[in-house]
Amino acid sequence: MNWLLDADVLSQPAKSRGDRAVIAWLEREKDRCFTSSVVIAQLAYWVRSKQGRKRAELQSWLSRLLDAMEGRVLSFNTTVAHVWAEQQFALENIGQRMPVEDGYIAATARRHNLTIVTGNERDFKRPGLKTFNPFKS
């Protein structure tokens, strides 16, 4: 099984009190992990929300992360856009809309047949999506 990492999971190694079990899981599964360019945007925003030394440390961490994940950051492209549109339409019809960013992440996971790894299971509990919460394992 391959994974699409959400920001809350991917950021654990960069946090001063990151969840050790999640960090260990990431280390074990690193070769099967992907993420979305949307998640990278969320992480880049998080880095920019910090000041001074903390921001510089996080910027360095994000650069190392991008190097480590080379070839495994999946873009929101035309194909994923069509998956998102189909998904959004179906979810609206059953009254289970998703926030746009989460919808983009979910569409990326669906397009590439990946399980979304997140602590925010509630945000992704929708028909057709597979999720895994490493915070509970």
C-alpha atoms as one frame of an Amber mdcrd trajectory, in Angstrom:
protein
   0.000   0.000   0.000   1.200   3.514  -0.841   0.377   6.620   1.138  -0.437
  10.285   0.540   0.739  12.284   3.562  -1.317  15.175   4.888   0.381  18.229
   6.412  -0.329  17.253  10.027   1.587  13.996   9.545   4.365  15.286   7.322
   5.162  18.120   9.747   5.724  15.906  12.825   9.535  15.634  12.434   9.796
  19.446  12.279   7.873  20.037  15.498   9.675  20.376  18.812   7.141  17.978
  20.336   6.403  15.874  17.288   4.604  12.606  17.870   7.346   9.964  18.203
   5.130   7.112  17.020   4.179   9.044  13.873   7.817   9.943  13.218   8.789
   6.268  13.579   5.957   5.270  11.222   7.193   7.841   8.668  10.698   6.417
   8.868   9.436   2.857   8.305   7.139   3.811   5.425   9.189   6.582   3.782
   9.746   4.728   0.517   5.986   4.288   0.013   5.050   7.874   0.901   3.871
  10.583  -1.457   2.356  13.981  -0.831   0.492  16.626  -2.763   1.690  19.998
  -3.989  -1.303  21.352  -2.029   0.183  19.910   1.194   3.530  21.503   0.316
   1.710  24.836  -0.065   0.179  24.365   3.396   3.596  23.593   4.878   5.194
  26.565   3.118   2.494  28.805   4.580   3.146  27.330   8.054   6.880  28.111
   7.672   6.103  31.685   6.651   3.881  32.140   9.701   6.943  31.811  11.958
   9.550  34.456  12.738  13.322  34.643  13.136  15.322  31.549  13.983  12.298
  29.231  14.044  11.337  30.293  10.533  14.890  29.737   9.273  14.989  26.269
  10.870  11.649  25.320   9.341  12.661  26.671   5.931  15.765  24.488   6.061
  13.641  21.499   7.104  11.190  22.125   4.233  14.056  22.289   1.722  15.455
  18.982   3.008  11.971  17.449   2.893  11.487  18.494  -0.730  14.865  17.002
  -1.637  13.979  13.742   0.149  10.585  13.550  -1.576  11.857  14.325  -5.054
   9.588  12.642  -7.583   6.956  11.914  -4.928   5.224  15.317  -4.706   2.140
  14.915  -6.854   0.821  17.975  -8.664  -2.709  19.226  -8.947  -2.897  18.895
 -12.712  -5.640  18.609 -15.327  -6.270  14.919 -14.650  -6.581  15.498 -10.895
  -8.804  18.519 -11.602 -11.287  16.271 -13.400 -11.217  13.771 -10.526 -11.849
  16.672  -8.117 -14.800  17.943 -10.189 -16.392  14.486 -10.306 -15.751  13.985
  -6.588 -17.080  17.428  -5.633 -20.240  16.938  -7.685 -20.895  13.518  -6.124
 -20.255  14.794  -2.593 -22.533  17.796  -3.061 -25.307  15.456  -4.185 -25.110
  13.564  -0.890 -24.566  16.651   1.277 -20.937  15.875   2.201 -18.970  18.735
   0.668 -15.289  19.118   1.515 -13.200  22.248   2.019 -11.468  23.023  -1.280
  -7.904  22.255  -0.126  -8.961  18.928   1.395 -10.879  18.155  -1.783  -7.760
  18.756  -3.873  -5.724  16.462  -1.601  -8.454  13.810  -1.722  -8.676  14.003
  -5.523  -4.913  13.554  -5.773  -5.132  10.464  -3.549  -8.025   9.057  -5.595
  -6.273   9.702  -8.910  -3.145   7.837  -7.765  -4.943   5.169  -5.692  -3.285
   6.264  -2.432  -4.447   6.071   1.165  -4.568   9.477   2.856  -2.481   9.494
   6.046  -3.892  12.116   8.382  -4.858  12.836  11.942  -7.867  14.678  10.546
  -9.841  11.593   9.585 -13.140  13.439   9.995 -12.188  15.865   7.216 -11.566
  13.002   4.778 -14.245  10.460   5.748 -16.056  10.409   2.446 -17.182   7.651
   0.074 -14.380   6.438  -2.165 -11.533   7.653   0.057  -9.163   5.476   2.058
  -7.655   6.967   5.220  -5.184   5.902   7.891  -4.520   7.727  11.168  -0.972
   7.044  12.432  -1.692   9.003  15.616  -4.014   6.187  16.709  -1.777   3.249
  15.830
